[in-house]
Amino acid sequence: MERIEVREIECFVAVAENLSFSRAARLLHMTQPPLSRQIQKLEGKLGVELFFRNNQGVEMTPEGQLFLQESIFLLRHIDRVSDAVRFAHSGRLSTLNVGFLGALLDDQIVGLLRQFREGMPDCRVNTHEVSLDTVADRLANREVDGVFVGSAEDVTGKDLGFLQWRIPKYKVLLAANHPLANRQELRLKDLIDENWMMLSRNSAPFFHRQFIDACVKQGFQPKIVAESDRLPAILAMVALGEGIGLLSHENMLVSIPRLVLKPLIGGIPKVKHSFVYRKSDRIPALEALKKLLTEKRTKPSQK
C-alpha cells in the first residue's frame, strides 16, 4: 500500500472535526477542490470510504471514526517528536511526561518533581492530569512516561511496573464550623452519624473498598451521600456543610479557609500510593525519577 502522507491526515482530521469541506478548507488556508482531492487520494490508499457525502454535508463512516482516533494520536506523536528535537537543539537533552490523578496532586509530589528538575536541569518535565481508567492506555500509547496513582490495585495492563513510594496519613475533611473541627484527632467511631462526600468508586476503587470495609468492622455502614471523580466538587460540598470527606494526603487544594483537616487515627489499612511506568523503558530521566522516589519513599515503620 502506498504510504499515507501527514498532509493527507491533517486534511482528513480537519474535515472530520468540522464535518464540512468548506470550513475545513478555510481552516487549512486552501480551496475546497484540492482538499477534496486530498481526501479522495487518502481513501484510495486506504481502500475504504471515510465519509458519507450527501446534499446536507458529510458524515463519517465507521471506518472514518476509527481512522480519526488513530490520526489524532499520530499527529500528537509527531508533535511530541518535533518538540523533543527542538528542546534538544535548544540545549534541553530530554523530556519526561509525568501524569497524576488530580485528587493526588499535593506539595509532596510537586516538591519531588522540583527536586528532580534541580538534579536534571537539562530535562524538561511536562505534567498531565489523567483519569484512572486511561492510565494504562496513555502509558501504552507513550503519551506519558509514568503516572502517580493511588493504589497499584487500581491499574492493570501489559508491561507495567509499580513503585510504591508513599504510605499516606488519612485526614478527615471538615467544614471549619463543624462540631468536630476543634478536635485534635478523630477515630472512625466518632464519625458514625456523619454524611460522607467521597471520591467515586471509579476514581479510587481500592481506597473506596478499604474505607467501607473498615467502617463495617467498626460496626456501622458509612452514609455516603455524594460521590465525585473531582476533588474540587467534594471540597465545595464539605465547605457548604453537606457532609465530611476523607483524604489520603494533604492536597494542595485544601487551602480553602472554610475547610480543616484532622488526622484519622487507626481503623483503615493504609493504601500505598504508587508510581506506575512501562517496565520495558530504559529512559535515563525516568530511571532518575524512580531512583529519587525510592530514596524519598515513606518507610513502612512510620505511622
Backbone hydrogen bonds, N-H to C=O, Kabsch-Sander energy under -0.5 kcal/mol:
donor,donor_aa,acceptor,acceptor_aa,energy
9,I,5,E,-1.6
10,E,6,V,-2.6
11,C,7,R,-2.2
12,F,8,E,-2.4
13,V,9,I,-2.7
14,A,10,E,-2.0
15,V,11,C,-2.1
16,A,12,F,-2.9
17,E,13,V,-2.7
18,N,14,A,-1.2
19,L,15,V,-2.7
20,S,15,V,-0.7
24,A,20,S,-1.8
25,A,21,F,-2.3
26,R,22,S,-1.9
27,L,23,R,-2.2
28,L,24,A,-1.9
29,H,26,R,-1.0
30,M,25,A,-2.6
35,L,31,T,-1.2
36,S,32,Q,-2.7
37,R,33,P,-2.1
38,Q,34,P,-2.1
39,I,35,L,-2.1
40,Q,36,S,-2.5
41,K,37,R,-2.6
42,L,38,Q,-2.2
43,E,39,I,-2.7
44,G,40,Q,-2.2
45,K,41,K,-2.0
46,L,42,L,-2.2
47,G,43,E,-2.3
48,V,43,E,-1.0
52,F,59,E,-3.9
53,R,51,F,-0.6
54,N,57,G,-2.6
57,G,54,N,-0.9
58,V,19,L,-0.8
59,E,52,F,-2.2
61,T,50,L,-1.8
65,Q,61,T,-2.3
66,L,62,P,-1.9
67,F,63,E,-2.5
68,L,64,G,-2.1
69,Q,65,Q,-1.6
70,E,66,L,-1.8
71,S,67,F,-2.5
72,I,68,L,-2.5
73,F,69,Q,-1.8
74,L,70,E,-2.4
75,L,71,S,-2.6
76,R,72,I,-2.1
77,H,73,F,-2.3
78,I,74,L,-2.4
79,D,75,L,-2.2
80,R,76,R,-2.2
81,V,77,H,-2.4
82,S,78,I,-2.5
83,D,79,D,-2.7
84,A,80,R,-2.5
85,V,81,V,-2.0
86,R,82,S,-2.3
87,F,83,D,-2.8
88,A,84,A,-2.2
89,H,85,V,-2.4
90,S,86,R,-1.9
91,G,88,A,-1.2
92,R,87,F,-2.8
93,L,91,G,-0.6
93,L,122,D,-1.2
94,S,122,D,-1.5
96,L,124,R,-3.0
98,V,96,L,-0.7
98,V,126,N,-3.0
99,G,146,G,-3.3
100,F,128,H,-1.8
101,L,148,F,-1.5
102,G,130,V,-0.6
104,L,101,L,-2.3
105,L,101,L,-0.8
105,L,102,G,-0.8
107,D,250,E,-0.6
110,V,106,D,-2.2
111,G,107,D,-2.8
112,L,108,Q,-2.2
113,L,109,I,-2.4
114,R,110,V,-2.3
115,Q,111,G,-2.4
116,F,112,L,-2.5
117,R,113,L,-2.2
118,E,114,R,-2.2
119,G,115,Q,-1.7
120,M,116,F,-1.6
123,C,120,M,-2.1
124,R,94,S,-2.7
124,R,122,D,-0.5
126,N,96,L,-2.7
126,N,124,R,-0.6
128,H,98,V,-2.2
130,V,100,F,-2.3
134,T,131,S,-1.8
135,V,131,S,-0.5
135,V,132,L,-1.2
138,R,134,T,-2.7
139,L,135,V,-2.0
140,A,136,A,-2.5
141,N,137,D,-2.6
142,R,139,L,-1.3
143,E,138,R,-2.4
144,V,138,R,-1.3
145,D,97,N,-3.4
146,G,97,N,-1.1
147,V,276,V,-2.4
148,F,99,G,-2.4
149,V,147,V,-0.6
149,V,274,S,-2.8
154,D,151,S,-1.6
155,V,152,A,-1.2
160,L,157,G,-0.6
161,G,277,Y,-3.1
163,L,275,F,-2.2
164,Q,162,F,-0.5
165,W,163,L,-0.6
165,W,273,H,-2.0
166,R,273,H,-1.4
170,Y,168,P,-0.6
171,K,247,L,-2.7
172,V,262,K,-3.5
173,L,245,G,-2.5
174,L,172,V,-0.6
174,L,260,V,-2.7
176,A,258,R,-2.8
178,H,175,A,-2.1
181,A,178,H,-2.1
183,R,180,L,-1.6
186,L,263,P,-2.9
190,D,187,R,-1.7
191,L,188,L,-2.1
192,I,189,K,-0.7
194,E,191,L,-1.4
196,W,223,K,-3.2
197,M,244,I,-3.4
198,M,196,W,-0.6
198,M,226,A,-2.4
200,S,228,S,-1.8
204,A,200,S,-1.6
208,H,204,A,-2.4
209,R,205,P,-2.3
210,Q,206,F,-2.5
211,F,207,F,-2.2
212,I,208,H,-2.2
213,D,209,R,-2.7
214,A,210,Q,-2.1
215,C,211,F,-2.1
216,V,212,I,-2.4
217,K,213,D,-2.1
218,Q,214,A,-1.0
218,Q,215,C,-0.5
219,G,216,V,-1.6
220,F,215,C,-2.1
223,K,194,E,-0.7
224,I,222,P,-1.4
225,V,196,W,-1.6
225,V,223,K,-1.0
226,A,196,W,-1.3
228,S,198,M,-1.7
231,L,229,D,-0.5
233,A,230,R,-0.6
234,I,230,R,-1.1
235,L,231,L,-2.6
236,A,232,P,-2.3
237,M,233,A,-2.1
238,V,234,I,-2.6
239,A,235,L,-2.5
240,L,236,A,-1.6
241,G,238,V,-1.6
242,E,237,M,-2.4
244,I,195,N,-3.0
245,G,173,L,-2.2
247,L,171,K,-2.9
251,N,249,H,-1.2
252,M,105,L,-1.2
254,V,251,N,-1.5
255,S,253,L,-2.0
256,I,253,L,-0.6
259,L,256,I,-2.1
260,V,174,L,-2.6
262,K,172,V,-2.1
264,L,170,Y,-2.3
265,I,186,L,-3.2
265,I,263,P,-0.6
266,G,264,L,-0.6
272,K,270,K,-0.8
273,H,166,R,-2.7
274,S,149,V,-1.4
274,S,150,G,-0.6
275,F,163,L,-2.1
276,V,147,V,-2.7
276,V,274,S,-0.5
277,Y,161,G,-2.2
278,R,145,D,-0.7
279,K,159,D,-2.0
279,K,277,Y,-0.6
281,D,278,R,-1.2
287,E,283,I,-2.6
288,A,284,P,-2.1
289,L,285,A,-2.1
290,K,286,L,-2.5
291,K,287,E,-2.1
292,L,288,A,-2.0
293,L,289,L,-2.5
294,T,290,K,-2.2
295,E,291,K,-2.1
296,K,292,L,-2.1
297,R,293,L,-1.3
298,T,165,W,-1.6
302,Q,299,K,-2.1
